[in-house]
Amino acid sequence: MKKQKALCVKKLTATVYFLFFLSMFLTTPASAYIDPATTAMLTQIIAGVFITLGVVFGVFRRKIIMFFKNISVNRTKRKIEKQAAKKTAEQTAVKTETQTKEQSEEEAGE
């Protein structure tokens, strides 16, 4: 399974590299001008998004972590409850089977 994943990742990486370099060779020059103010504005927008995400993560970090911990805890609880229910069902089945045998032995003894 790991070998298949590694092979798939290698193929994907090779494909991405191939397409990137192919696009570099097939480009045509554009006589266009990007204003420095535009570049600065785009840089500020991107920086603002990253800063906002950092602040949101910092403020809600504990809630986010507890959310994912609760998911794993709830899964574990459900798994334990299923196992307990299965054991209880098996014990109940054994008890009823034993009681049925005892009753049939008592009836046969009479």
Summary of the structure (lengths in Angstrom):
residues: 110
radius of gyration: 32.8
end to end distance: 64.0
largest distance: 108.0
contacts: 192
relative contact order: 0.03
helix: 89%
strand: 0%
